[in-house]
């Protein structure tokens, strides 16, 4: 589990319910930045890590569906990113997208 997992009121990690919440919010189309605010983690990247951790625990069929949904979102983001005119920024963002795809693929 990611170190950014929020703790429950009694101080213990409540990873399962947080993971469920992250998956639900993402399935509703919320950004990882907005999910981070809702669940109380510092960054969208932390929320993405919780998402990846959560889908890794799901049954194979659901895991495949969630990965496919997220890959479609990443495809859309990649298409927008390739239109950037700043070469350095475009390269940086495309590299970041590739890292996200690799983390997501590791849930197989």
Rosetta silent file (secondary structure, phi, psi, omega in degrees, C-alpha in Angstrom):
SEQUENCE: XXXXXXXXXXXXXXXXXXXXXXXXXXXXXXXXXXXXXXXXXXXXXXXXXXXXXXXXXXXXXXXXXXXXXXXXXXXXXXXXXXXXXXXXXXXXXXXXXXXXXXXXXXXX
SCORE:     score description
SCORE:     0.000 S_00000001
   1 L     0.000  153.685 -178.137    0.000    0.000    0.000 S_00000001
   2 L   -74.611  145.223 -179.687    1.083    3.550   -0.622 S_00000001
   3 L   -67.247  -13.882 -178.714    2.462    5.575    2.267 S_00000001
   4 L   -86.273    6.916  179.610   -0.094    8.271    1.475 S_00000001
   5 L   -63.946  123.462  178.583   -2.985    6.097    2.656 S_00000001
   6 L   -65.309  154.476  177.944   -5.060    8.152    5.093 S_00000001
   7 E   -94.418  150.438  175.125   -5.632    6.752    8.547 S_00000001
   8 L   -76.072  176.604 -176.771   -9.056    6.047    9.990 S_00000001
   9 L   -58.997  -29.833 -179.416  -10.282    7.822   13.125 S_00000001
  10 L   -89.186    8.749  174.371   -8.691    5.204   15.367 S_00000001
  11 L    92.358   -8.194  179.434   -5.299    5.730   13.685 S_00000001
  12 L   -90.876  152.582  177.322   -5.255    2.557   11.597 S_00000001
  13 E   -68.302  133.269  178.161   -5.041    2.530    7.839 S_00000001
  14 L  -113.182   57.392 -170.431   -8.428    2.002    6.260 S_00000001
  15 H   -60.161  -39.604 -176.219   -7.005    1.098    2.856 S_00000001
  16 H   -63.489  -49.372 -178.347   -9.922   -0.977    1.624 S_00000001
  17 H   -71.017  -34.164  175.973  -12.603    1.671    2.078 S_00000001
  18 H   -65.613  -43.657  177.719  -10.282    4.441    0.835 S_00000001
  19 H   -59.416  -43.725  177.010   -9.459    2.301   -2.193 S_00000001
  20 H   -60.059  -42.813 -179.668  -13.159    1.744   -2.838 S_00000001
  21 H   -64.421  -42.756  179.124  -13.763    5.478   -2.584 S_00000001
  22 H   -62.246  -45.997 -179.654  -10.912    6.286   -4.994 S_00000001
  23 H   -62.408  -43.669  179.560  -12.194    3.740   -7.534 S_00000001
  24 H   -61.966  -48.646 -179.088  -15.742    5.062   -7.236 S_00000001
  25 H   -62.559  -40.824 -179.699  -14.694    8.698   -7.638 S_00000001
  26 H   -67.991  -38.719  178.129  -12.460    7.899  -10.607 S_00000001
  27 H   -64.962  -24.684  175.841  -15.225    5.860  -12.246 S_00000001
  28 L   -82.201   -2.805  177.222  -17.430    8.948  -11.880 S_00000001
  29 L    93.733    9.430  178.296  -14.828   10.874  -13.886 S_00000001
  30 L   -70.689  146.371  176.621  -13.192   12.824  -11.066 S_00000001
  31 L   -75.149  158.855  177.553   -9.572   13.866  -11.568 S_00000001
  32 H   -66.595  -29.524  175.164   -6.902   12.444   -9.307 S_00000001
  33 H   -62.563  -44.709  179.481   -6.251   15.985   -8.052 S_00000001
  34 H   -71.975  -34.183  176.779   -9.843   16.345   -6.886 S_00000001
  35 H   -63.445  -41.258  179.216   -9.838   12.800   -5.484 S_00000001
  36 H   -56.962  -43.532  179.323   -6.717   13.649   -3.459 S_00000001
  37 H   -63.472  -42.685 -178.147   -8.557   16.564   -1.838 S_00000001
  38 H   -64.244  -43.138 -174.414  -11.597   14.417   -1.018 S_00000001
  39 H   -91.990   -8.264  174.193   -9.631   11.587    0.571 S_00000001
  40 L    85.135   33.364  172.601   -7.025   13.778    2.259 S_00000001
  41 L  -108.948  157.338 -170.808   -3.784   12.913    0.479 S_00000001
  42 L   -69.125  -33.865 -172.185   -1.340   15.609   -0.641 S_00000001
  43 L  -137.267  159.224  175.022   -1.176   15.051   -4.413 S_00000001
  44 H   -60.240  -34.565  178.600   -3.029   13.606   -7.340 S_00000001
  45 H   -63.666  -33.793  175.713   -0.149   11.201   -7.865 S_00000001
  46 H   -66.172  -40.918  177.941   -0.779    9.812   -4.363 S_00000001
  47 H   -64.470  -38.803  176.832   -4.440    9.285   -5.283 S_00000001
  48 H   -61.103  -43.029  177.816   -3.329    7.514   -8.472 S_00000001
  49 H   -60.163  -40.658  177.050   -1.150    5.193   -6.366 S_00000001
  50 H   -65.972  -37.172  176.923   -4.117    4.372   -4.152 S_00000001
  51 H   -61.714  -48.634  179.833   -6.196    3.730   -7.272 S_00000001
  52 H   -60.848  -44.708  178.688   -3.583    1.323   -8.641 S_00000001
  53 H   -60.677  -41.553 -177.737   -3.323   -0.433   -5.271 S_00000001
  54 H   -67.357  -43.442 -178.052   -7.115   -0.728   -5.057 S_00000001
  55 H   -71.819  -24.548  177.928   -7.628   -2.182   -8.510 S_00000001
  56 H   -63.911  -22.954 -178.387   -4.826   -4.694   -7.935 S_00000001
  57 L   -92.879   -3.052 -176.786   -7.002   -6.290   -5.233 S_00000001
  58 L   -82.665  160.429  174.677  -10.095   -6.586   -7.442 S_00000001
  59 L   -59.658  154.284 -173.516  -11.228   -9.724   -9.267 S_00000001
  60 H   -52.898  -45.149 -177.426   -9.588  -10.214  -12.684 S_00000001
  61 H   -63.910  -44.024  178.979  -12.620   -9.168  -14.736 S_00000001
  62 H   -67.887  -40.066  176.841  -13.140   -5.952  -12.766 S_00000001
  63 H   -56.869  -46.067 -179.491   -9.397   -5.224  -12.829 S_00000001
  64 H   -63.118  -41.555  179.616   -9.412   -5.511  -16.614 S_00000001
  65 H   -64.425  -46.080 -179.370  -12.430   -3.207  -16.902 S_00000001
  66 H   -65.077  -40.303  176.699  -10.945   -0.567  -14.598 S_00000001
  67 H   -63.228  -42.666  179.969   -7.589   -0.678  -16.407 S_00000001
  68 H   -62.903  -43.153  178.159   -9.341   -0.320  -19.775 S_00000001
  69 H   -60.666  -45.613 -178.008  -11.348    2.684  -18.511 S_00000001
  70 H   -68.427  -38.090  177.131   -8.226    4.347  -17.160 S_00000001
  71 H   -63.012  -35.221  175.757   -6.257    3.632  -20.324 S_00000001
  72 H   -64.395  -39.994  177.485   -8.996    5.362  -22.331 S_00000001
  73 H   -64.613  -42.420  178.467   -8.631    8.419  -20.073 S_00000001
  74 H   -65.101  -36.072  176.453   -4.850    8.310  -20.515 S_00000001
  75 H   -60.762  -44.497  178.817   -5.307    8.030  -24.294 S_00000001
  76 H   -61.760  -45.496  179.449   -7.406   11.204  -24.259 S_00000001
  77 H   -63.617  -38.697  179.159   -4.839   13.000  -22.151 S_00000001
  78 H   -65.163  -41.540  178.301   -2.046   11.827  -24.440 S_00000001
  79 H   -60.813  -41.353  177.548   -3.859   13.147  -27.523 S_00000001
  80 H   -66.669  -40.042 -177.206   -4.207   16.552  -25.849 S_00000001
  81 H   -65.598  -37.688 -178.700   -0.594   16.484  -24.689 S_00000001
  82 L   -65.847  -15.706  179.003    0.797   15.781  -28.156 S_00000001
  83 L   -85.811   -6.806  179.489   -0.748   19.073  -29.310 S_00000001
  84 L   -62.576  141.105 -178.599    1.377   21.137  -26.908 S_00000001
  85 L   -88.596  -21.835  178.089    3.704   23.512  -28.721 S_00000001
  86 L   -80.077  109.169 -175.984    6.411   23.598  -26.018 S_00000001
  87 H   -57.526  -44.521 -177.895    8.659   20.657  -26.912 S_00000001
  88 H   -64.612  -43.804  179.712   10.190   20.295  -23.443 S_00000001
  89 H   -66.361  -42.391  178.292    6.804   20.390  -21.699 S_00000001
  90 H   -60.519  -46.278 -179.887    5.295   17.947  -24.198 S_00000001
  91 H   -62.045  -44.383  179.534    8.205   15.534  -23.717 S_00000001
  92 H   -61.056  -47.078 -178.326    7.978   15.792  -19.914 S_00000001
  93 H   -67.489  -39.033  177.847    4.234   15.167  -19.863 S_00000001
  94 H   -64.991  -37.277  176.513    4.403   12.270  -22.302 S_00000001
  95 H   -64.805  -40.007  177.502    7.105   10.653  -20.151 S_00000001
  96 H   -63.366  -42.588  177.717    4.870   11.093  -17.094 S_00000001
  97 H   -61.296  -39.709  178.915    1.967    9.491  -18.931 S_00000001
  98 H   -62.588  -40.249  178.069    4.166    6.544  -19.848 S_00000001
  99 H   -64.161  -41.010  178.039    5.074    6.043  -16.176 S_00000001
 100 H   -62.745  -42.929  178.759    1.391    6.103  -15.213 S_00000001
 101 H   -61.556  -39.607  179.890    0.631    3.502  -17.892 S_00000001
 102 H   -65.864  -42.576  178.455    3.437    1.278  -16.595 S_00000001
 103 H   -63.336  -41.252  179.994    2.138    1.488  -13.026 S_00000001
 104 H   -65.427  -42.598 -179.437   -1.371    0.714  -14.225 S_00000001
 105 H   -64.832  -26.395 -178.871   -0.196   -2.250  -16.333 S_00000001
 106 L   -68.569   -7.130  179.469    1.587   -3.703  -13.301 S_00000001
 107 L   -81.777    1.712  179.790   -1.834   -4.520  -11.796 S_00000001
 108 L   -58.263    0.000    0.000   -2.148   -7.552  -14.104 S_00000001
